[in-house]
Amino acid sequence: MLSPNNRSVYTDALVPPTGFQLDAGVATSFSMDLTTLLSVPLQLVMQSTEDYRQLLEDPVTLYDSLRRATDRVRVFVQRGQIHAPSRDHRLYGLLEPMIRQTVAPRGGAFHPKLWLLRFKAEEGDEVAYRLMVPSKNLTADRAWDIAVTLEGVLGDRVLPINRDLTRLLESLGGADEEGADPAGAEVLGSILSEIGRIVWEVPDGFDSVRFRVLGLDRQTWRPRRNENLAVISPFVRPDALQALAESSDRPRFLISRANELSALGTAPPFEAIYTLHEAAETEETGDATEESPEAGLHAKVYLYQVGKRTHLVLGSANASDSALLLGRNVELLVELEGLSRRVGRVEDLLDPDDGRGLGKLLVHWRSEEAEPIDETARANERKLDAARKVLSASEMELACIPDGDQWRMALSTPEPIELEGIAEAVCWPVTIGQQHAVSMAPLFSGGAVTLPGQSLSSLTALVAFQLKAGGLRQAFVLRLPVTGMPEGRDRAILRYVVRDRKSFIRYLLLLLAGLGDSADVGDVARNFDRWDHWHSGDFEDMPLLEELVRAFARDPKRLKRIREIVEDLTSDQGGEDVLPAGFLSLWQVFEEAMVADGH
């Protein structure tokens, strides 16, 4: 436990168990980046264990994974905390239904991190659940994080252990600021109807698990009175640290970031204070991205002993006043408990002289080594944070305006916006990139901002904003309400992806592949290339008739999706040009057979 050698990949926990497929999923995160969210459906519904970065370059596979996930997954994020991507991507628009922006009811941060996934057996009625509670946000940063993943099955009675999880999910529907969302309500409703009866499998060595949700009212949390205490938290505040120390006969270890410890002013009341060794903070993991350069410590852990038992508490809550003392932040904690002789003691797990836990990655921190604080930079950060909150709370909206073969979007607000201390403010649709950014100045005098002309397929409700104060810049994304969004936008995105016969064949193969039998989408993607030499020939010459017949016999739903694709493509002028010669004639035979069979 807590061994730095026992590492796992965040997305591995999202791949369905063998023989199951995703039925519904809910996630929460304080922040996220859009590129990471693009990759999630590749694991959730396409069951890929491949390197997602390679599959992100395959628009056909990515499009279909997003289409399958749209009605089954909802991701709740603090409003104003979506990272602005460094590169544009036309398919960002398909993420809109999945993203739900929200705020904490008591004025703090919406800060819980979880994935709650419901899987259904591909054959039979069996249902399985998985809960992952990380300290990590839905980003691709390289920070040191920790997570617990629990598998669950449905029992026959409601269990008190699930009360706080139920409360959190119930609050999401009320906190959602995006308006009517029938598909999202169905996702939440399907999980809420069963969550109270889930029996969770406790990790090896532990014998009990509890959940605590903070910030929905005035809930706060402290450890039980204990003999030994260790705290790992990247962000710390003096009062919270004092309260934690007072819960213990021996507050032994505190592990945090050097800049946070320096800002405290006085040494915290712990016997030993550590930071991560510089080599550990900068370790290359191969996961660095332009969007999320953050590294260092990000895990939140409270480890304490009561008699012969060890308690491990992890989740989203930092050792801060808003998280632990005031109940302002919405947070989620998981507490695991077990005999110390089985799971270890505080000193075994964290002592730098022991070597079995995190100790080998730690270095002592001393108050005399505190680095000076750049007050000017901190003042500019506060200006940027305040301006972000103003924009996030404003009632900005978009309107789509046809302009010949192009479209324009007008960004407006009912009242002029005031941003104090901001030297520059620009915005742009995430689908066309920062190179098309325009000034937000008209909003400050009650006018509207006209975003650059763009194609129908790049229209989006996701708008990036960049603010500058002093020498600092801050960029983020808001999903805004839109009027006049053309009904054909999603169909235009399909046409953008399936733009020729080759891409149509690739999509057809993907729809007919054995993904429902837990085949890896990476295998399917790699095998596309061996079909390339057929893409310019007649459809009758392609070895796909057998696959169509098999789908008709075993899984007609796949043919229904092909029907939808064909109808979408052929409804626009020139759409038939992407279909192989002879396909429509052969497809008509299957259409007639499906109608005769009641499909």
C-alpha positions as CSV (number, residue, x, y, z in Angstrom):
1,M,0.0,0.0,0.0
2,L,1.2,3.5,-1.0
3,S,4.2,1.9,-2.6
4,P,5.4,4.1,-5.5
5,N,6.3,0.9,-7.4
6,N,2.6,-0.2,-7.6
7,R,1.4,2.1,-10.4
8,S,-1.7,1.9,-12.5
9,V,-3.0,3.8,-15.5
10,Y,-6.0,6.0,-14.9
11,T,-7.9,4.9,-18.0
12,D,-7.4,1.2,-17.2
13,A,-10.0,1.4,-14.5
14,L,-12.6,2.5,-17.2
15,V,-12.3,-0.6,-19.4
16,P,-15.4,-2.8,-18.8
17,P,-14.9,-6.3,-17.3
18,T,-14.6,-9.2,-19.7
19,G,-18.1,-10.1,-21.0
20,F,-19.7,-6.8,-20.0
21,Q,-20.3,-3.5,-21.7
22,L,-21.0,0.0,-20.3
23,D,-24.6,0.8,-19.6
24,A,-24.3,4.1,-17.7
25,G,-21.6,6.2,-16.1
26,V,-21.3,9.3,-14.0
27,A,-18.0,11.2,-13.3
28,T,-17.2,14.2,-11.2
29,S,-14.0,16.3,-11.3
30,F,-12.9,19.8,-10.2
31,S,-11.2,20.4,-13.5
32,M,-10.6,18.6,-16.8
33,D,-9.1,19.0,-20.2
34,L,-11.0,18.3,-23.4
35,T,-8.3,16.1,-25.0
36,T,-8.5,13.7,-22.0
37,L,-12.2,13.6,-22.2
38,L,-12.0,12.8,-25.9
39,S,-10.1,9.7,-25.0
40,V,-12.4,8.4,-22.3
41,P,-15.1,6.8,-24.6
42,L,-12.3,4.8,-26.2
43,Q,-12.0,2.9,-23.0
44,L,-15.6,3.1,-21.7
45,V,-17.5,1.9,-24.8
46,M,-14.9,0.8,-27.3
47,Q,-13.1,-1.3,-24.6
48,S,-9.7,-0.3,-25.8
49,T,-6.5,-1.0,-23.9
50,E,-4.4,0.7,-26.6
51,D,-2.4,3.9,-26.2
52,Y,-5.3,6.4,-26.6
53,R,-3.0,9.0,-28.3
54,Q,-2.7,6.8,-31.4
55,L,-6.5,6.3,-31.6
56,L,-7.1,10.0,-31.1
57,E,-5.6,10.4,-34.6
58,D,-8.2,8.1,-36.1
59,P,-11.3,10.3,-36.6
60,V,-13.6,7.4,-37.6
61,T,-12.9,5.4,-34.4
62,L,-13.0,8.5,-32.2
63,Y,-16.3,9.7,-33.8
64,D,-18.0,6.4,-33.2
65,S,-16.8,6.1,-29.6
66,L,-18.2,9.6,-28.9
67,R,-21.5,8.8,-30.5
68,R,-21.9,5.7,-28.4
69,A,-21.0,7.5,-25.1
70,T,-23.1,10.6,-25.6
71,D,-26.3,9.2,-24.1
72,R,-24.6,7.0,-21.5
73,V,-22.1,9.2,-19.7
74,R,-22.3,12.5,-17.8
75,V,-19.2,14.3,-16.5
76,F,-19.8,17.0,-13.9
77,V,-17.1,19.7,-13.5
78,Q,-16.7,22.9,-11.6
79,R,-17.9,25.7,-13.8
80,G,-15.0,27.6,-15.3
81,Q,-12.4,24.8,-14.7
82,I,-12.3,23.2,-18.1
83,H,-8.8,23.7,-19.5
84,A,-8.4,25.5,-22.8
85,P,-6.9,23.1,-25.3
86,S,-3.7,24.2,-27.1
87,R,-4.9,22.7,-30.3
88,D,-8.3,22.7,-32.0
89,H,-10.3,19.5,-32.8
90,R,-13.5,19.4,-34.8
91,L,-14.9,16.6,-32.6
92,Y,-14.9,18.7,-29.4
93,G,-18.4,19.6,-30.4
94,L,-19.6,16.1,-29.8
95,L,-18.5,16.3,-26.1
96,E,-21.1,18.9,-25.3
97,P,-23.9,16.5,-24.1
98,M,-21.5,14.8,-21.8
99,I,-20.3,17.9,-20.0
100,R,-22.3,19.3,-17.2
101,Q,-21.0,22.4,-15.4
102,T,-21.9,22.9,-11.8
103,V,-21.0,24.8,-8.6
104,A,-20.8,24.0,-4.9
105,P,-24.0,24.9,-3.0
106,R,-22.2,26.6,-0.2
107,G,-19.9,28.8,-2.2
108,G,-16.7,26.8,-2.3
109,A,-15.4,24.5,-5.0
110,F,-17.1,21.5,-6.5
111,H,-14.2,19.3,-5.9
112,P,-15.1,15.6,-5.7
113,K,-13.4,13.1,-8.0
114,L,-15.2,9.8,-8.9
115,W,-16.1,7.5,-11.7
116,L,-19.3,5.4,-11.0
117,L,-19.9,2.9,-13.8
118,R,-22.7,0.5,-14.4
119,F,-22.0,-2.5,-16.7
120,K,-24.4,-5.0,-18.1
121,A,-23.5,-8.5,-19.2
122,E,-23.4,-9.0,-23.0
123,E,-25.5,-12.1,-22.5
124,G,-28.0,-12.3,-19.7
125,D,-29.2,-9.8,-17.1
126,E,-26.2,-9.6,-14.8
127,V,-25.2,-6.1,-13.7
128,A,-21.8,-5.0,-12.2
129,Y,-20.6,-1.7,-10.8
130,R,-17.3,-0.1,-10.5
131,L,-16.4,2.9,-8.4
132,M,-13.1,4.7,-8.8
133,V,-12.2,7.5,-6.4
134,P,-9.0,9.2,-7.4
135,S,-7.3,12.3,-6.1
136,K,-6.7,13.1,-9.8
137,N,-8.8,15.4,-11.9
138,L,-9.8,14.4,-15.4
139,T,-6.6,15.7,-16.9
140,A,-3.4,14.3,-18.4
141,D,-1.0,15.8,-15.9
142,R,2.0,13.9,-14.5
143,A,1.4,14.6,-10.8
144,W,1.7,11.9,-8.1
145,D,-1.9,10.8,-7.4
146,I,-3.6,8.0,-5.6
147,A,-6.9,6.2,-6.3
148,V,-9.0,3.4,-4.9
149,T,-11.1,1.2,-7.3
150,L,-13.9,-0.9,-5.9
151,E,-16.0,-3.6,-7.7
152,G,-19.6,-4.0,-6.7
153,V,-22.6,-6.2,-7.3
154,L,-26.3,-5.7,-6.5
155,G,-27.6,-7.0,-3.2
156,D,-31.2,-7.4,-2.1
157,R,-31.4,-4.6,0.4
158,V,-30.4,-0.9,0.9
159,L,-27.1,-0.6,2.8
160,P,-26.3,2.4,5.1
161,I,-22.7,2.4,3.7
162,N,-24.1,3.9,0.4
163,R,-26.0,6.7,1.9
164,D,-23.5,9.4,1.2
165,L,-22.9,8.2,-2.4
166,T,-26.6,8.4,-2.9
167,R,-26.7,11.9,-1.5
168,L,-23.9,13.0,-3.9
169,L,-25.7,11.7,-6.9
170,E,-29.0,13.1,-5.9
171,S,-27.3,16.5,-5.6
172,L,-25.9,16.4,-9.1
173,G,-29.3,16.6,-10.7
174,G,-30.2,19.7,-8.7
175,A,-26.8,21.3,-9.2
176,D,-26.7,20.9,-12.9
177,E,-26.8,24.4,-14.5
178,E,-27.3,23.3,-18.1
179,G,-31.1,23.0,-18.1
180,A,-33.2,20.1,-19.4
181,D,-31.2,16.9,-20.1
182,P,-33.5,13.9,-20.5
183,A,-30.6,11.5,-21.4
184,G,-28.6,12.7,-18.4
185,A,-31.6,12.3,-16.1
186,E,-32.0,8.8,-17.4
187,V,-28.3,8.0,-16.7
188,L,-28.5,9.4,-13.1
189,G,-31.9,7.8,-12.5
190,S,-30.7,4.3,-13.6
191,I,-27.8,4.4,-11.2
192,L,-29.7,6.0,-8.4
193,S,-32.4,3.3,-8.5
194,E,-29.7,0.7,-7.6
195,I,-26.8,2.5,-5.8
196,G,-28.2,1.9,-2.3
197,R,-28.1,-1.9,-2.8
198,I,-24.5,-2.2,-4.1
199,V,-22.2,-4.5,-2.1
200,W,-18.6,-3.3,-2.5
201,E,-15.7,-5.7,-2.5
202,V,-13.1,-4.4,0.0
203,P,-9.5,-4.3,-1.1
204,D,-7.1,-7.0,0.1
205,G,-6.0,-6.5,3.7
206,F,-8.9,-4.2,4.7
207,D,-12.1,-5.4,6.2
208,S,-14.4,-2.3,5.9
209,V,-15.0,0.7,3.7
210,R,-16.9,3.9,4.3
211,F,-17.8,6.9,2.2
212,R,-18.0,10.6,3.3
213,V,-19.4,13.4,1.2
214,L,-18.7,16.9,2.5
215,G,-20.0,20.3,1.5
216,L,-23.6,19.5,0.5
217,D,-24.7,21.1,3.8
218,R,-22.4,21.8,6.8
219,Q,-20.6,18.4,6.9
220,T,-17.0,18.5,8.1
221,W,-14.5,15.7,8.7
222,R,-11.7,15.0,11.2
223,P,-9.9,11.7,11.9
224,R,-11.0,9.7,14.9
225,R,-9.0,10.2,18.0
226,N,-5.8,8.4,17.2
227,E,-2.3,7.4,18.3
228,N,-0.4,8.2,15.1
229,L,-1.2,10.4,12.2
230,A,0.3,11.1,8.7
231,V,-1.1,13.7,6.3
232,I,-0.4,13.9,2.5
233,S,-1.8,17.0,0.9
234,P,-0.5,19.3,-1.9
235,F,-2.5,22.3,-0.5
236,V,-2.5,23.1,3.2
237,R,-3.8,25.8,5.5
238,P,-2.7,26.5,9.1
239,D,-6.1,26.0,10.9
240,A,-6.8,22.8,9.1
241,L,-3.4,21.4,9.9
242,Q,-3.8,22.4,13.6
243,A,-7.2,20.6,13.8
244,L,-5.7,17.5,12.2
245,A,-2.8,17.5,14.6
246,E,-5.1,17.9,17.6
247,S,-6.9,14.7,16.7
248,S,-3.7,12.7,17.3
249,D,-1.6,11.8,20.3
250,R,1.3,11.9,17.8
251,P,1.0,13.8,14.6
252,R,4.0,12.3,12.9
253,F,4.3,13.1,9.3
254,L,3.2,15.9,6.9
255,I,4.0,15.7,3.2
256,S,3.1,18.6,1.0
257,R,4.5,21.0,-1.6
258,A,7.4,23.3,-0.7
259,N,5.7,26.5,-1.9
260,E,2.6,25.7,0.2
261,L,4.6,25.0,3.3
262,S,6.6,28.2,2.8
263,A,3.3,30.2,2.5
264,L,2.2,29.0,6.0
265,G,4.5,31.4,7.8
266,T,5.1,29.0,10.7
267,A,6.1,25.4,10.9
268,P,3.1,23.0,11.0
269,P,2.6,21.0,14.3
270,F,4.0,17.7,13.0
271,E,7.1,15.9,14.1
272,A,8.5,15.6,10.6
273,I,7.7,17.5,7.4
274,Y,8.6,16.3,3.9
275,T,8.3,17.2,0.3
276,L,8.8,15.0,-2.7
277,H,12.4,14.7,-3.9
278,E,13.1,16.9,-6.9
279,A,13.9,13.9,-9.0
280,A,10.4,12.4,-8.1
281,E,8.6,15.6,-9.0
282,T,10.2,15.8,-12.4
283,E,10.2,12.1,-13.3
284,E,9.4,11.5,-16.9
285,T,6.4,9.2,-17.3
286,G,5.8,9.6,-21.0
287,D,2.3,11.2,-20.3
288,A,3.2,14.8,-20.6
289,T,0.9,16.9,-22.7
290,E,0.8,20.5,-23.8
291,E,-2.6,21.0,-22.1
292,S,-1.6,19.8,-18.6
293,P,2.1,20.4,-17.6
294,E,1.4,20.0,-13.9
295,A,3.7,17.6,-12.0
296,G,4.7,17.0,-8.4
297,L,2.4,16.0,-5.5
298,H,-1.4,15.9,-6.0
299,A,-2.4,12.9,-3.8
300,K,-4.6,13.5,-0.7
301,V,-4.2,10.9,2.1
302,Y,-5.0,10.8,5.8
303,L,-3.4,7.8,7.5
304,Y,-3.9,7.1,11.2
305,Q,-3.9,4.3,13.8
306,V,-6.5,3.6,16.4
307,G,-5.3,0.7,18.7
308,K,-4.4,-2.2,16.5
309,R,-6.2,-0.9,13.4
310,T,-5.0,1.3,10.6
311,H,-7.3,3.8,8.8
312,L,-6.5,5.0,5.3
313,V,-8.6,7.9,4.1
314,L,-8.2,9.2,0.5
315,G,-10.1,11.2,-2.0
316,S,-10.4,14.8,-3.0
317,A,-10.1,16.8,0.2
318,N,-7.0,18.8,0.8
319,A,-5.9,19.8,4.3
320,S,-7.6,23.2,3.9
321,D,-10.2,25.1,5.8
322,S,-12.7,25.1,2.9
323,A,-12.4,21.3,2.5
324,L,-12.3,20.0,6.1
325,L,-13.3,22.8,8.6
326,L,-16.0,24.9,6.9
327,G,-17.8,22.5,4.7
328,R,-17.8,24.9,1.8
329,N,-16.2,22.6,-0.8
330,V,-18.0,19.5,-2.1
331,E,-15.6,16.7,-1.4
332,L,-15.6,12.9,-1.5
333,L,-13.5,10.7,0.9
334,V,-13.2,6.9,1.1
335,E,-12.0,5.4,4.4
336,L,-10.5,1.9,4.4
337,E,-9.9,0.2,7.7
338,G,-8.0,-3.0,8.6
339,L,-5.7,-4.6,11.1
340,S,-2.3,-2.9,11.3
341,R,-0.5,-6.2,11.1
342,R,-2.1,-6.8,7.7
343,V,-2.0,-3.4,6.1
344,G,0.9,-1.8,7.9
345,R,1.4,1.0,10.3
346,V,2.0,4.7,9.8
347,E,5.8,4.5,10.3
348,D,6.0,1.4,8.0
349,L,4.3,3.2,5.1
350,L,5.8,6.6,5.2
351,D,9.1,6.7,7.2
352,P,11.9,7.8,4.9
353,D,14.3,5.5,6.7
354,D,12.1,2.4,6.1
355,G,12.2,2.2,2.4
356,R,9.0,0.1,1.9
357,G,6.6,3.0,1.2
358,L,6.9,6.5,-0.1
359,G,9.9,7.2,2.2
360,K,12.5,6.8,-0.6
361,L,10.9,9.6,-2.5
362,L,10.8,12.1,0.3
363,V,13.2,14.8,1.6
364,H,13.0,16.8,4.8
365,W,11.6,20.3,4.6
366,R,12.8,23.0,7.0
367,S,11.2,26.4,7.5
368,E,14.6,28.1,7.1
369,E,14.6,26.8,3.6
370,A,11.4,28.5,2.7
371,E,11.5,30.2,-0.7
372,P,10.4,33.9,-0.9
373,I,6.9,34.5,-2.1
374,D,6.4,36.5,-5.2
375,E,3.6,38.9,-4.0
376,T,3.2,40.5,-7.4
377,A,2.6,37.1,-9.1
378,R,0.1,36.1,-6.3
379,A,-1.7,39.4,-6.8
380,N,-2.0,38.8,-10.5
381,E,-3.2,35.3,-9.8
382,R,-6.0,36.6,-7.6
383,K,-7.0,39.1,-10.4
384,L,-7.2,36.3,-12.9
385,D,-9.1,34.0,-10.5
386,A,-11.6,36.8,-9.8
387,A,-12.1,37.5,-13.5
388,R,-12.6,33.8,-14.2
389,K,-15.3,33.8,-11.6
390,V,-17.0,36.8,-13.1
391,L,-17.1,35.3,-16.5
392,S,-18.2,31.9,-15.2
393,A,-21.1,33.5,-13.3
394,S,-22.2,35.8,-16.2
395,E,-25.1,35.0,-18.4
396,M,-23.2,34.9,-21.7
397,E,-24.9,33.2,-24.6
398,L,-24.2,32.4,-28.2
399,A,-26.3,32.8,-31.3
400,C,-25.7,31.1,-34.6
401,I,-26.0,33.3,-37.7
402,P,-25.9,32.0,-41.3
403,D,-23.4,33.8,-43.5
404,G,-23.5,32.3,-47.0
405,D,-21.8,28.9,-46.9
406,Q,-20.3,29.8,-43.5
407,W,-21.7,30.5,-40.1
408,R,-20.9,33.1,-37.5
409,M,-21.5,33.1,-33.8
410,A,-22.4,36.1,-31.7
411,L,-21.4,36.2,-28.0
412,S,-23.4,38.5,-25.9
413,T,-24.5,39.1,-22.3
414,P,-27.5,40.9,-20.8
415,E,-25.3,43.3,-18.8
416,P,-21.8,44.7,-19.5
417,I,-19.0,42.7,-17.9
418,E,-16.4,44.3,-15.6
419,L,-13.0,42.6,-15.2
420,E,-10.8,44.5,-12.8
421,G,-7.0,44.4,-13.4
422,I,-7.2,42.5,-16.6
423,A,-5.0,43.9,-19.4
424,E,-6.2,41.6,-22.2
425,A,-9.2,39.3,-22.7
426,V,-9.8,37.2,-25.9
427,C,-12.0,34.2,-26.8
428,W,-12.4,31.7,-29.6
429,P,-14.4,28.5,-30.3
430,V,-12.4,25.4,-29.3
431,T,-13.0,23.7,-32.6
432,I,-11.1,26.3,-34.7
433,G,-8.2,27.2,-32.4
434,Q,-6.6,30.1,-30.6
435,Q,-5.2,31.5,-33.9
436,H,-8.8,32.8,-34.5
437,A,-9.1,34.5,-31.1
438,V,-10.9,37.8,-31.0
439,S,-11.1,40.6,-28.4
440,M,-13.8,40.5,-25.8
441,A,-13.8,44.3,-25.5
442,P,-17.4,44.7,-26.9
443,L,-18.8,42.8,-23.9
444,F,-17.4,45.4,-21.5
445,S,-19.6,48.1,-23.0
446,G,-22.7,46.1,-23.5
447,G,-22.0,45.0,-27.1
448,A,-21.7,41.6,-28.7
449,V,-18.5,39.8,-29.8
450,T,-18.7,38.3,-33.3
451,L,-16.7,35.1,-33.5
452,P,-14.9,34.3,-36.8
453,G,-16.7,32.6,-39.6
454,Q,-16.6,28.9,-39.6
455,S,-18.1,25.8,-41.2
456,L,-21.3,24.1,-40.0
457,S,-19.3,21.1,-38.6
458,S,-17.2,23.4,-36.3
459,L,-20.1,25.2,-34.6
460,T,-19.8,24.5,-30.9
461,A,-21.1,25.7,-27.5
462,L,-17.6,25.3,-26.1
463,V,-15.8,28.7,-26.1
464,A,-12.3,29.3,-24.8
465,F,-11.3,32.4,-22.9
466,Q,-7.8,33.8,-22.2
467,L,-7.1,36.5,-19.7
468,K,-3.9,38.4,-19.0
469,A,-2.9,40.2,-15.8
470,G,0.7,41.5,-15.5
471,G,2.9,38.8,-17.0
472,L,0.5,36.0,-16.2
473,R,-2.2,34.4,-18.5
474,Q,-5.0,32.1,-17.7
475,A,-7.2,30.2,-20.2
476,F,-10.3,28.2,-19.6
477,V,-13.4,26.9,-21.4
478,L,-17.1,27.5,-20.8
479,R,-20.0,25.6,-22.3
480,L,-22.5,28.3,-23.1
481,P,-26.2,28.2,-24.0
482,V,-26.8,28.5,-27.8
483,T,-29.7,29.7,-29.8
484,G,-30.1,28.9,-33.5
485,M,-27.8,25.8,-33.5
486,P,-28.7,24.1,-36.8
487,E,-30.1,20.7,-36.6
488,G,-27.7,19.5,-39.2
489,R,-24.6,20.3,-37.1
490,D,-24.0,16.7,-35.9
491,R,-24.6,15.4,-39.4
492,A,-22.1,17.8,-40.8
493,I,-19.5,16.5,-38.3
494,L,-20.3,13.0,-39.6
495,R,-19.7,14.2,-43.2
496,Y,-16.4,15.8,-42.0
497,V,-15.3,12.4,-40.6
498,V,-16.7,10.2,-43.4
499,R,-15.5,12.3,-46.2
500,D,-14.7,9.7,-48.8
501,R,-15.2,6.0,-49.7
502,K,-12.1,4.9,-47.7
503,S,-13.4,6.4,-44.5
504,F,-16.9,5.0,-45.1
505,I,-15.4,1.5,-45.4
506,R,-13.4,2.1,-42.2
507,Y,-16.6,3.1,-40.4
508,L,-18.6,0.2,-41.8
509,L,-15.9,-2.3,-40.6
510,L,-15.9,-0.7,-37.2
511,L,-19.7,-1.1,-36.9
512,L,-19.5,-4.7,-38.0
513,A,-16.5,-5.6,-35.9
514,G,-16.9,-7.8,-32.8
515,L,-16.6,-5.0,-30.3
516,G,-19.6,-6.2,-28.4
517,D,-17.6,-9.4,-27.7
518,S,-14.9,-7.4,-25.9
519,A,-12.5,-7.2,-28.9
520,D,-9.9,-4.5,-28.6
521,V,-10.7,-1.5,-30.8
522,G,-7.0,-1.1,-31.3
523,D,-7.0,-4.4,-33.2
524,V,-9.8,-3.2,-35.4
525,A,-8.1,0.1,-36.1
526,R,-4.9,-1.6,-37.1
527,N,-6.7,-4.0,-39.4
528,F,-8.3,-1.1,-41.3
529,D,-5.3,-0.8,-43.4
530,R,-5.6,-4.2,-45.0
531,W,-8.9,-3.1,-46.5
532,D,-7.5,0.1,-48.1
533,H,-6.9,-1.5,-51.6
534,W,-10.7,-2.1,-51.9
535,H,-11.9,1.4,-51.1
536,S,-12.0,2.4,-54.8
537,G,-13.5,-0.7,-56.1
538,D,-17.0,-2.2,-56.3
539,F,-18.7,-3.1,-53.0
540,E,-19.5,-6.6,-54.4
541,D,-15.8,-7.2,-54.6
542,M,-15.3,-6.5,-50.9
543,P,-15.4,-9.4,-48.4
544,L,-18.1,-7.7,-46.3
545,L,-21.2,-9.5,-47.4
546,E,-20.5,-12.2,-44.9
547,E,-20.1,-9.7,-42.1
548,L,-23.4,-8.0,-43.0
549,V,-25.2,-11.3,-43.0
550,R,-23.7,-12.3,-39.7
551,A,-24.8,-8.9,-38.2
552,F,-28.3,-9.4,-39.5
553,A,-28.5,-12.9,-37.9
554,R,-26.8,-12.1,-34.6
555,D,-27.1,-8.4,-33.8
556,P,-29.6,-6.4,-36.0
557,K,-28.9,-3.3,-34.0
558,R,-25.7,-2.9,-35.8
559,L,-27.5,-2.8,-39.1
560,K,-29.8,-0.1,-37.7
561,R,-26.8,2.1,-37.0
562,I,-25.6,1.5,-40.6
563,R,-29.1,2.6,-41.7
564,E,-28.8,5.8,-39.7
565,I,-25.4,6.5,-41.2
566,V,-26.5,5.9,-44.8
567,E,-29.6,8.1,-44.3
568,D,-27.4,10.9,-42.8
569,L,-24.9,10.7,-45.6
570,T,-27.4,10.5,-48.4
571,S,-29.7,13.3,-47.1
572,D,-27.2,16.0,-48.1
573,Q,-26.2,16.8,-51.7
574,G,-23.2,14.8,-52.8
575,G,-23.4,12.4,-49.8
576,E,-23.8,9.4,-52.0
577,D,-20.4,10.0,-53.5
578,V,-18.7,8.6,-50.4
579,L,-20.5,5.3,-50.8
580,P,-18.8,2.5,-52.7
581,A,-20.2,1.7,-56.1
582,G,-23.0,-0.9,-55.7
583,F,-23.4,-0.5,-52.0
584,L,-26.9,1.1,-52.1
585,S,-28.2,-1.7,-54.3
586,L,-27.0,-4.4,-51.9
587,W,-28.0,-2.4,-48.9
588,Q,-31.6,-2.2,-50.2
589,V,-31.8,-6.0,-49.9
590,F,-30.9,-5.8,-46.2
591,E,-33.3,-2.9,-45.7
592,E,-36.2,-5.0,-47.0
593,A,-35.1,-8.0,-44.9
594,M,-35.0,-5.8,-41.8
595,V,-38.5,-4.5,-42.4
596,A,-39.8,-8.0,-43.0
597,D,-38.2,-9.1,-39.8
598,G,-39.7,-6.3,-37.8
599,H,-36.5,-4.2,-37.4
